[in-house]
Amino acid sequence: MSHTFGERVRAALASSGPLCVGIDPHAGLLDAWGLSQDAAGVREFGLRTVDAAAGRIGIVKPQVSFFERFGSAGFAALEDVLAAARAAELIVIADAKRGDIGTTMDAYAAAWLTPGSPLEADALTVSPYLGVGALDGVFDLARTHGKGAFVLAATSNQEAEHLQRSRDGGRTVSAGVIVEVSARNAAVTPEGEWGSIGFVIGATVDWTDAGISPFAPAAPILAPGFGAQGAEPADLTTRFGAMSAHVIASESRSILSAGPEGIASAIDTRVAHYQEAVRG
C-alpha cells in the first residue's frame, strides 16, 4: 500500500468519511468556551478539539492565524496542538496559505513539512498567485517526505472572484492553476493512485461560473464552506458531482459552537449526516 499523502487521504476518506474539523480558536469562540484570550486559551481549545476529533474523523485543519496572533507563545501552543493531532493519528492540514518565491517559499515548506520540525504537519495550504512554478520547491519537499499541499484554486470569497475568474488564453485563472498542478501530479503519481497536491475549492463555488471541471489525475479537494458558510452535507454530491468522493468537507464554527462539552456529539451528528449524503 502506498504511503503517499494522496493515498493516505484517500484511505482516511474511505474509513472515516469526508468531515474535517477546522481548529479555529477565534476570540468569540474562546469566550464561549470560557477560555482566556491568550496562548494558553488557544492551546486548550486546540487540544480539546483534537481529543473530540480523535477516533471520530480522519482529518483536522488548524487555522494558523488564530495562534499566530499571540506571537511566539501562540506558535508554541500551535506546536503542541499539531503534535497532539498527529499523535492521535489524525491527518493534519496546516491552514497557513503561504505563498512566496525562491528560498523564502522553500523555507516555509521546510517549516511545515519537514519531519521533526516543531511545526510539522501533514499538509500545508499554499497560494499560487505568484505563479504555480514558485511552489515547485514545496511540491518537491512534500513528495520527498510523504507530505502534501493544497493549492488555492477557486475560493468562495467574493474578493477573489475578479482575479480567479479572469481569463487567460480562454480559460479562467482557477482552471489554469488546476491544469498546471495536475500536470505536476501526473508526472509523479502512479496510475490509479491519488496525487498528493490537492486543491482548495470552496463548497459554495459554482464550477461552471469558475470555469473549472473535473480533473485528472485524482487528487484531494479541500472544501471550506460547509456548515456555517452555507453548504450542507446533502450538497456534497450536487456541488462536486463526479469529484465528490475526493472532497474533504471542512467545518469549523458549525461544530465548534457546540462548546467543549458538546463538540464530540456535534462531530458525531455531522459524521452521520455526511454518511447519509454519501449513501444518497
MORA-V217815 format. One record per residue. PHI is phi as a letter, one per 30 degrees, with the letter a starting at -180 (* if undefined). PSI is psi in whole degrees, 0 to 359 (NA if undefined). NEAR is the number of other ideal C-beta (glycine too) atoms within 8 Angstrom. Layout:
phi = [PHI:PHI]
psi = [PSI:PSI]
near = [NEAR:NEAR]
This chain:
phi = [*:d:c:d:d:e:d:d:d:e:d:d:d:d:c:c:i:d:d:b:c:d:c:b:d:d:e:d:d:e:d:d:d:i:c:d:d:a:d:d:d:d:d:d:e:d:d:d:d:d:e:d:d:e:i:c:b:c:b:b:b:d:d:d:d:d:c:d:d:c:i:d:d:d:d:d:d:d:e:d:d:d:d:d:d:d:d:d:i:d:d:c:c:d:c:c:h:d:a:a:b:h:d:d:d:d:d:e:e:d:d:c:b:d:e:j:d:e:c:e:b:d:a:b:d:b:c:c:d:c:j:e:d:d:c:e:d:d:d:d:d:e:d:e:c:i:c:b:b:b:c:d:c:b:d:c:d:d:d:d:d:d:d:d:c:d:c:b:i:j:b:d:e:e:d:d:d:d:d:d:d:d:d:d:d:d:d:b:c:e:e:j:c:d:d:c:c:c:b:c:b:e:d:c:d:d:d:d:d:d:i:c:b:e:b:b:d:e:a:d:c:d:c:d:j:d:i:d:d:k:d:c:e:d:d:e:d:d:d:c:h:d:c:d:d:c:d:c:d:c:b:b:e:d:c:d:d:d:i:d:d:c:d:d:d:d:d:e:d:d:e:d:d:d:e:d:d:d:d:i]
psi = [134:144:21:160:317:317:329:318:317:315:320:318:322:324:328:353:177:348:130:131:123:134:93:81:68:170:316:322:323:316:314:329:356:30:156:152:69:185:324:323:315:329:312:318:311:316:322:322:318:315:319:327:327:128:352:322:177:346:139:159:90:132:111:324:326:342:321:332:346:20:214:324:325:320:323:320:318:320:318:320:316:314:319:320:318:324:331:7:30:145:129:118:115:114:85:344:51:146:117:195:156:221:336:314:323:324:321:315:316:322:320:340:3:126:132:350:146:331:22:128:175:336:163:137:137:153:131:10:13:15:131:324:334:346:2:325:324:312:319:315:319:314:320:321:11:28:183:176:152:118:128:115:305:92:161:356:138:330:337:347:316:315:306:335:1:152:138:108:30:347:157:160:318:314:321:320:314:319:314:316:321:324:322:319:316:329:339:0:122:149:134:349:164:140:155:354:109:189:147:115:116:144:341:8:133:114:322:314:322:351:24:160:168:143:164:150:166:146:157:148:118:117:90:156:354:150:239:335:358:330:144:160:322:341:351:306:326:325:327:350:235:342:5:330:348:0:131:108:105:126:144:279:324:335:315:333:350:347:170:331:339:355:320:316:321:321:313:318:315:324:316:322:320:321:318:319:318:322:336:NA]
near = [4:6:6:12:12:18:12:12:15:11:9:11:15:6:6:11:10:10:13:15:17:14:14:10:12:7:6:6:13:14:9:8:10:5:12:6:7:8:12:9:12:17:12:9:14:17:11:11:13:15:8:11:14:9:4:10:13:10:15:16:14:17:11:10:6:10:17:10:7:10:8:5:9:13:11:10:15:15:10:11:15:14:9:11:13:12:6:11:5:13:11:14:17:14:10:9:8:12:11:9:7:7:5:8:15:11:8:13:15:10:9:14:16:11:5:4:10:4:11:12:14:10:16:18:15:13:10:15:7:8:8:11:6:12:14:9:9:15:11:8:14:17:11:6:9:9:14:14:16:15:15:13:14:13:11:10:6:4:4:8:7:6:8:13:12:8:9:8:5:4:9:13:11:13:12:11:14:12:10:11:15:13:8:12:14:10:6:7:13:5:4:3:13:14:14:16:14:17:15:15:13:12:15:9:13:5:11:5:7:13:10:12:5:6:10:6:11:8:16:15:13:15:15:11:13:14:12:8:10:7:12:8:11:8:11:14:10:7:12:12:9:5:10:11:5:11:13:14:14:13:14:13:10:11:13:12:9:9:8:7:5:8:14:8:8:11:15:9:8:14:13:8:11:14:9:9:12:11:5:4]
